[in-house]
Each structure stands twice: as structure tokens, then as C-alpha cells.
Amino acid sequence: MLSYILIAAIISLTLFIFYLINRTFEVKTSDKIKEIVLDIKSDYIVILSLDECPHCIELDEKIKESKVKYTTITLKDNINFQFDSSFIELPLEERDNIIFELQKLFKDGIILFPCIIVKNKIYKGLPNEETLKKIFNL
């Protein structure tokens, strides 16, 4: 009988130690989910794209016929950005605002490509067809 109590105590102690180890490596929920607030002042939709990303290419093909004004910023392999002609044609204040707001996104969050930014709303990854129709009036 004493051996059963001893075995139960050892198992309980082992489980408690595993629990403590797990808690030390656990990231708090508030740290995992950071709410990033962007304020793009431009009327353009900003699309962050990754060079040679299949989802980014798919998005580009789907929105080519869109009448909505958008600009695409592509992250190249050498960690440089390529701006499309619509971005270059924006007024300097709008370009500065977009770059400033995107810096927040790169600093504070996890980016999934493509990333679509409409004013203060962020769509990470390739949205479903319904969302694409809503954003780009397809």
C-alpha cells in the first residue's frame, strides 16, 4: 500500500514539474496577438507582395481588371522593396505615410504574403473570393 502512495506521489511530482517547465516556455496570449493599428491616409489600397510568391502572383492575376486604385510594394529576395508606378505617382506625403505605417507592420507583427491594407484594415494572406470582391469591387 505504501508503494502505491509513493508511486502516486512521484507521478504527481513529475507532472507538476512538467507543468512548471511548460509555463516557463509559454508565451502569454497578449504577447502572441499584437493588435497593429495602421492609418493609411491614401485612397489607394496597399498590397505587400513577396517576389515569386505563388499566392501573390495569384492575387495579382485576380485583381488586374479591378477599377479600384491600388499600389503594390514587392519585397525582393535581396531584402529591398520594389515600388510599382502607381506608388511613385502618389504625392510625397502619401508615400511617406504609407512607408511609415508599413514600418509598424514589419516591426510589430508577423507578415503573411500577400498582405492587403485598406486604410486601417489588414488582410494577411490570400483572402477568399468573397473578400476579394468586396475589397476590389470585382
LOBAPA-761400 format. One record per residue: residue number from 1; residue in one letter; x, y, z of N, C-alpha, C, O in turn. Coordinates in steps of 0.02 Angstrom, whole numbers, plus 50000, padded with zeros to 5 digits. Layout:
% residues N
- seq|type|n.X|n.Y|n.Z|ca.X|ca.Y|ca.Z|c.X|c.Y|c.Z|o.X|o.Y|o.Z
- NUM|A|X|Y|Z|X|Y|Z|X|Y|Z|X|Y|Z
...
END
This chain:
% residues 138
- seq|type|n.X|n.Y|n.Z|ca.X|ca.Y|ca.Z|c.X|c.Y|c.Z|o.X|o.Y|o.Z
- 1|M|50041|49941|50000|50000|50000|50000|50044|50063|50000|50029|50111|49965
- 2|L|50097|50061|50039|50143|50118|50042|50177|50129|49974|50191|50186|49956
- 3|S|50190|50075|49939|50223|50082|49873|50176|50117|49824|50200|50156|49782
- 4|Y|50110|50105|49827|50063|50139|49783|50060|50213|49798|50057|50254|49752
- 5|I|50062|50231|49861|50062|50301|49880|50125|50335|49856|50123|50392|49832
- 6|L|50182|50302|49863|50246|50328|49840|50246|50338|49764|50270|50389|49740
- 7|I|50221|50289|49727|50218|50294|49654|50172|50352|49633|50188|50390|49588
- 8|A|50114|50358|49666|50068|50413|49651|50100|50481|49666|50091|50528|49627
- 9|A|50137|50486|49719|50171|50548|49736|50225|50565|49684|50232|50623|49665
- 10|I|50262|50516|49662|50314|50527|49611|50283|50549|49545|50308|50594|49512
- 11|I|50229|50516|49525|50194|50535|49463|50167|50606|49469|50174|50646|49422
- 12|S|50136|50622|49525|50109|50690|49535|50164|50743|49533|50156|50795|49503
- 13|L|50220|50728|49566|50277|50774|49566|50305|50783|49496|50322|50839|49477
- 14|T|50309|50729|49458|50335|50733|49389|50288|50775|49346|50312|50818|49308
- 15|L|50223|50765|49352|50176|50805|49313|50179|50878|49332|50173|50922|49289
- 16|F|50187|50893|49396|50193|50962|49419|50256|50995|49390|50255|51053|49371
- 17|I|50311|50958|49388|50374|50984|49360|50365|50998|49285|50387|51050|49261
- 18|F|50331|50953|49249|50318|50964|49178|50274|51026|49168|50285|51065|49121
- 19|Y|50226|51035|49212|50183|51094|49209|50223|51158|49218|50214|51206|49181
- 20|L|50268|51159|49266|50310|51219|49278|50356|51232|49220|50366|51290|49200
- 21|I|50385|51180|49192|50429|51189|49133|50390|51218|49075|50413|51263|49041
- 22|N|50330|51191|49064|50288|51215|49010|50270|51289|49019|50270|51327|48970
- 23|R|50255|51309|49079|50237|51379|49093|50295|51427|49080|50284|51484|49059
- 24|T|50357|51405|49093|50413|51450|49082|50425|51463|49008|50448|51517|48990
- 25|F|50408|51414|48966|50418|51423|48894|50356|51449|48858|50358|51463|48798
- 26|E|50302|51454|48893|50239|51476|48863|50239|51551|48853|50259|51589|48898
- 27|V|50217|51573|48794|50212|51644|48779|50142|51667|48800|50092|51633|48786
- 28|K|50139|51723|48832|50075|51748|48854|50032|51766|48793|50058|51787|48742
- 29|T|49967|51756|48800|49921|51770|48745|49926|51842|48722|49922|51855|48662
- 30|S|49934|51888|48767|49938|51958|48748|50001|51972|48708|50002|52018|48667
- 31|D|50054|51933|48718|50115|51942|48679|50108|51912|48610|50136|51938|48562
- 32|K|50069|51858|48604|50061|51824|48540|50021|51866|48491|50039|51873|48433
- 33|I|49967|51894|48515|49921|51930|48471|49929|52005|48485|49899|52032|48531
- 34|K|49969|52036|48444|49977|52108|48450|49930|52141|48399|49932|52126|48340
- 35|E|49890|52185|48423|49844|52221|48379|49883|52278|48348|49902|52325|48382
- 36|I|49893|52274|48283|49930|52326|48248|49879|52373|48216|49834|52352|48179
- 37|V|49886|52436|48231|49840|52486|48204|49878|52528|48154|49926|52562|48170
- 38|L|49854|52525|48092|49884|52565|48039|49835|52619|48019|49774|52612|48027
- 39|D|49861|52674|47993|49819|52729|47971|49846|52754|47904|49882|52803|47901
- 40|I|49827|52719|47851|49848|52738|47784|49803|52796|47762|49742|52788|47759
- 41|K|49832|52852|47746|49794|52912|47728|49777|52914|47654|49737|52957|47633
- 42|S|49806|52870|47615|49794|52870|47543|49728|52835|47527|49705|52793|47566
- 43|D|49699|52852|47470|49640|52817|47446|49658|52752|47411|49614|52712|47393
- 44|Y|49722|52741|47403|49745|52680|47370|49746|52622|47419|49759|52630|47478
- 45|I|49731|52563|47393|49740|52501|47431|49813|52482|47423|49839|52483|47368
- 46|V|49845|52464|47478|49916|52445|47476|49921|52369|47479|49893|52337|47524
- 47|I|49958|52341|47432|49968|52269|47430|50042|52256|47441|50084|52278|47402
- 48|L|50058|52219|47494|50127|52197|47505|50133|52128|47474|50095|52083|47489
- 49|S|50182|52122|47432|50191|52061|47395|50263|52036|47405|50308|52075|47419
- 50|L|50271|51972|47397|50337|51941|47402|50358|51917|47334|50317|51886|47298
- 51|D|50419|51930|47314|50443|51911|47248|50436|51835|47239|50459|51796|47281
- 52|E|50405|51815|47185|50397|51745|47166|50352|51705|47213|50356|51643|47215
- 53|C|50310|51738|47252|50262|51705|47296|50202|51683|47254|50172|51725|47221
- 54|P|50184|51618|47255|50128|51596|47213|50061|51628|47232|50020|51642|47188
- 55|H|50050|51641|47296|49988|51673|47317|49986|51746|47294|49933|51772|47277
- 56|C|50044|51779|47295|50048|51849|47273|50035|51853|47198|50001|51899|47174
- 57|I|50061|51806|47160|50051|51804|47088|49977|51791|47073|49948|51822|47029
- 58|E|49947|51746|47111|49875|51730|47103|49833|51792|47117|49786|51807|47080
- 59|L|49850|51828|47171|49813|51889|47187|49820|51941|47132|49771|51972|47112
- 60|D|49879|51949|47106|49893|51997|47053|49851|51981|46991|49823|52026|46960
- 61|E|49846|51917|46974|49806|51897|46916|49732|51909|46927|49697|51928|46880
- 62|K|49709|51900|46988|49638|51908|47003|49616|51982|47002|49558|51997|46986
- 63|I|49660|52027|47020|49639|52097|47028|49661|52141|46969|49651|52202|46972
- 64|K|49690|52113|46917|49713|52154|46860|49657|52195|46830|49668|52252|46809
- 65|E|49597|52168|46828|49540|52202|46796|49503|52248|46845|49452|52278|46826
- 66|S|49528|52255|46905|49494|52295|46956|49497|52369|46938|49547|52394|46911
- 67|K|49443|52404|46953|49440|52476|46942|49463|52515|47003|49469|52576|47001
- 68|V|49475|52479|47058|49496|52511|47120|49570|52531|47115|49610|52496|47085
- 69|K|49586|52588|47144|49655|52612|47144|49695|52573|47196|49677|52571|47255
- 70|Y|49748|52542|47174|49792|52506|47220|49864|52513|47198|49879|52528|47141
- 71|T|49908|52501|47246|49979|52503|47233|50010|52440|47262|49990|52416|47315
- 72|T|50060|52414|47228|50093|52353|47251|50165|52368|47270|50202|52399|47231
- 73|I|50184|52345|47328|50253|52351|47352|50279|52280|47359|50252|52241|47398
- 74|T|50331|52264|47322|50357|52196|47320|50423|52191|47358|50469|52230|47346
- 75|L|50426|52143|47403|50488|52129|47439|50529|52081|47396|50508|52025|47383
- 76|K|50586|52105|47375|50630|52064|47332|50674|52019|47374|50678|52027|47435
- 77|D|50707|51972|47341|50749|51923|47376|50806|51955|47415|50826|51930|47468
- 78|N|50831|52010|47391|50887|52042|47425|50865|52092|47478|50902|52138|47495
- 79|I|50805|52082|47504|50777|52123|47558|50771|52197|47539|50779|52241|47581
- 80|N|50757|52209|47476|50742|52276|47452|50670|52278|47428|50641|52226|47412
- 81|F|50642|52336|47426|50573|52344|47402|50572|52370|47332|50614|52412|47312
- 82|Q|50524|52346|47294|50513|52371|47227|50443|52403|47227|50394|52369|47244
- 83|F|50439|52466|47210|50376|52502|47210|50350|52506|47139|50388|52519|47092
- 84|D|50285|52496|47130|50257|52500|47063|50247|52572|47043|50257|52617|47083
- 85|S|50227|52583|46980|50221|52651|46954|50166|52691|46989|50172|52752|46996
- 86|S|50113|52658|47012|50060|52695|47046|50084|52723|47113|50062|52777|47134
- 87|F|50129|52688|47146|50157|52713|47209|50201|52774|47195|50198|52824|47231
- 88|I|50240|52770|47144|50286|52825|47126|50248|52888|47107|50272|52944|47117
- 89|E|50188|52879|47078|50147|52936|47058|50108|52968|47115|50080|53022|47107
- 90|L|50107|52936|47173|50072|52965|47230|50108|53028|47254|50169|53035|47245
- 91|P|50071|53073|47285|50104|53132|47315|50153|53109|47370|50144|53057|47401
- 92|L|50204|53149|47381|50257|53132|47429|50229|53119|47498|50251|53072|47532
- 93|E|50180|53158|47521|50152|53149|47587|50119|53080|47594|50126|53046|47646
- 94|E|50083|53059|47543|50051|52993|47545|50102|52937|47544|50095|52887|47580
- 95|R|50154|52944|47504|50207|52893|47502|50241|52887|47570|50253|52832|47595
- 96|D|50257|52945|47600|50289|52944|47666|50244|52912|47718|50267|52873|47760
- 97|N|50179|52927|47715|50131|52898|47762|50128|52822|47754|50128|52785|47803
- 98|I|50125|52798|47692|50122|52726|47680|50184|52692|47707|50180|52640|47740
- 99|I|50242|52719|47692|50305|52689|47715|50309|52690|47792|50329|52640|47822
- 100|F|50289|52745|47823|50290|52750|47895|50244|52697|47926|50263|52664|47975
- 101|E|50184|52690|47900|50136|52642|47927|50159|52570|47915|50148|52527|47958
- 102|L|50190|52557|47859|50214|52489|47846|50272|52470|47892|50282|52412|47907
- 103|Q|50311|52520|47913|50364|52506|47961|50336|52477|48025|50367|52433|48055
- 104|K|50277|52502|48046|50244|52474|48106|50229|52400|48095|50238|52359|48140
- 105|L|50205|52384|48036|50186|52316|48020|50247|52270|48022|50242|52214|48049
- 106|F|50302|52291|47995|50362|52250|47995|50394|52244|48064|50423|52193|48081
- 107|K|50388|52297|48104|50417|52297|48171|50378|52254|48220|50406|52216|48259
- 108|D|50313|52262|48218|50271|52234|48271|50234|52170|48255|50206|52139|48300
- 109|G|50234|52149|48194|50190|52093|48179|50221|52042|48133|50275|52050|48105
- 110|I|50183|51989|48127|50201|51936|48081|50167|51951|48016|50106|51964|48015
- 111|I|50204|51950|47962|50176|51967|47897|50166|51903|47857|50211|51863|47850
- 112|L|50106|51895|47832|50091|51841|47785|50081|51874|47717|50047|51925|47711
- 113|F|50110|51844|47666|50105|51874|47600|50054|51835|47559|50049|51774|47565
- 114|P|50016|51870|47518|50012|51943|47511|49976|51973|47571|49938|51940|47606
- 115|C|49989|52037|47581|49958|52074|47636|49923|52134|47604|49954|52175|47571
- 116|I|49858|52138|47615|49818|52192|47585|49798|52240|47641|49770|52219|47692
- 117|I|49811|52304|47630|49796|52355|47680|49748|52406|47650|49765|52439|47601
- 118|V|49690|52412|47681|49640|52460|47659|49629|52507|47718|49597|52490|47767
- 119|K|49656|52568|47712|49654|52618|47766|49683|52590|47831|49744|52592|47840
- 120|N|49641|52564|47875|49666|52537|47939|49650|52462|47946|49660|52434|48000
- 121|K|49626|52431|47894|49609|52359|47896|49663|52320|47860|49684|52338|47805
- 122|I|49686|52265|47892|49740|52224|47865|49712|52155|47849|49681|52123|47892
- 123|Y|49724|52132|47788|49707|52064|47768|49773|52027|47755|49808|52042|47707
- 124|K|49789|51980|47799|49852|51943|47792|49840|51878|47756|49793|51841|47772
- 125|G|49881|51864|47706|49872|51804|47666|49822|51818|47610|49794|51872|47606
- 126|L|49812|51768|47568|49767|51775|47512|49695|51769|47537|49675|51716|47561
- 127|P|49655|51823|47530|49585|51820|47554|49543|51774|47510|49562|51758|47454
- 128|N|49485|51755|47536|49439|51714|47496|49407|51757|47442|49414|51818|47442
- 129|E|49371|51725|47397|49342|51759|47339|49293|51814|47360|49292|51868|47330
- 130|E|49253|51801|47411|49204|51850|47434|49238|51913|47459|49215|51969|47444
- 131|T|49291|51905|47498|49327|51963|47524|49361|52002|47467|49361|52063|47467
- 132|L|49390|51965|47420|49421|51999|47362|49370|52040|47323|49384|52096|47303
- 133|K|49310|52013|47314|49258|52050|47278|49239|52113|47316|49227|52166|47286
- 134|K|49236|52107|47382|49218|52165|47424|49273|52218|47421|49258|52278|47416
- 135|I|49335|52198|47425|49390|52247|47426|49400|52279|47358|49407|52340|47354
- 136|F|49401|52239|47305|49420|52264|47239|49361|52274|47192|49371|52286|47132
- 137|N|49300|52268|47217|49240|52276|47176|49243|52235|47112|49231|52260|47058
- 138|L|49259|52172|47118|49265|52128|47060|49197|52102|47039|49192|52064|46990
END
